[in-house]
Amino acid sequence: MLHRKVYQLCCDGHEVCIFLRDQQRWIERAKILDIEGDLVTLRYETEEDDETCAWEEMVRLESIGSVTRKLASVPRRNTEILVADDCPEAEQIRNYPEFDADK
């Protein structure tokens, strides 16, 4: 099951966060580049001492404990959310006063 999900995320090209069980660490904002057998190739960036480093790492599928993907994000500030002109009215986000963060 995990193999199929990782393969699907690889094909979609979305950024993911991956927890490696054997190293007890999270790799954030990684892209799954390739899956070959039980090896998964990841690419991600880290920032250290005003320097951005790009990493490409191969991990075994069995060492992956969890994979998460951000679905959406919304700014916290009271800003107007842009809505496409062709968005159906039933799917539009409305500004309800009871959900206003400033109150």
Secondary structure, DSSP 8 states (H G I E B T S, - for coil): -HHHHHHHHHHHT-EEEEEETTTTEEEEEEEEEEEETTEEEEEEEEEETTEEEEEEEEEEGGGEEEEE-------SSS------TTS-GGG-----GGG-TT-
